[in-house]
Amino acid sequence: MQVYTKRHHGFTLIELLVVIAIIAILAAILFPVFAAARERARSSTCQSNLKQIGVAWKMYADDYDGAYPQNRFDPAGGLHYTWKTAIRPYVKMSTFRCPSNEWYDADYEGTEPGRSYCMNGAAGHDGSSDTVIKNPTEVINVCECRYGYPDVYPADQPWSSFLYSTEWNPTPNSYLGVMQTHSKLSNFLFYDGHVKALKPVATLHQGELTMWLRSLEEPQVIKDLEGWRQRRLKELLAHGEYAN
């Protein structure tokens, strides 16, 4: 009687290489798709955060006779009160963090948990009200930023300067720049409460900073840029925020 035994054939080297090549091709195709989907989800979370901030902004204004949150200086020097502090009772702390912003760990002084967003200082630093913003659907209220600075100020580019700096750098994603965290886009909250993803340069209207100003009749940044910069520097020096 003949006895038959089963023979197990292993994979040949060529077969293994083919399988590895197929896996590599699939990974190359699918990983960018998964990464894009993840970033879209993060951008959606960021936009939700900004919408909640917009609601909190309005609730604050309702409680304070139409006045918007602002950043205030302590007469002894230094920033005493920020818009984040003003609206903190109306939102959760997690609202101030964009999941795509890796620079969230602390604010610029390292004294408290940071934020991924900063207010448009050109429109609201001095405590604007709902009667002052003439075109709320077109004026930026809050945008994404790096290092948790409280304000962003426009100059010759909308992302070029922060309240605490005299360096004028038009490069996005620098430590002074609006963050382009979502596939080269940044989310912007407007004064009417809507949120839109834009390239920072798209916030310019033919070279004019109309998305950053209360109204088209505000000429100080456009017509007298250098004078405006010098006034900001004097304010910084007066408050001890900048040393020669």
Steps between C-alpha positions, in 0.01 A plus 500: 500500500630838402499782752456852367626796699391861452772741402473860619643748260622825656497836328782558262709814525339641189151445641596675823643794307180526297287504816724764658482711184120480495481603867736792434291618205179479700662687788625772266148541364305476825720684751455843333126433482487417870717801584276732299190357666658547843590860419148572378369368830745718692406804295135429574580489873692827467208665325266374772733653760491834323122493473479436875739789558274715282199403711695577818602835351135587442397381849769720652376797296142434610612502863709818465271736309631411156871537584728234353786328687835673477860485619582744777835622623590525864617860565804353675599323179407175335178352379247484779191364332444311174197418291551135592459591867187699415315217327637214710178474708304433181708219345707198598877533505528233231323739263815711475700216346513409133594131471734579211699763690806342661598831663217493750693392813521842667446865430785724388604567860467136604271595788180319405365253245524658162248554226497434131310818422556873519270795450528753220657790689438755225126460542456429867799567722355818646169341592276536200126458527234348283415851378857575388558206267338634185525188284506198735461246220831614349718585802719235663447457872724205598756303300743215552843591631819360648631515858173633641552873449185689601473716187612506142547838332505550125764701319599462137380137525221382729717251687805722538498632855386423850427739781819402681744531213645758269624240254304522177515160339259415217577128518214280622579241768790699638484565872333829409269358241143387457512121501425323173422175677236350273653411164639853460172652616415677822160531665363848568211606723317810380310746715161372386592156636569308180826310451685459173819323393722728291855547390632798700575692182132466402408727792642790299281689256728632229765587754262660749443354845123513484452166676712625788340841552169601655389674184631623169516850650781404740811623322769497767662169408471549126589866455754543778659160552837629623336748735280225637804278558678778688196560720485128582870501590451796734215317671713189541788700646265688732366173638841338529413233245796566271860576588750666270 
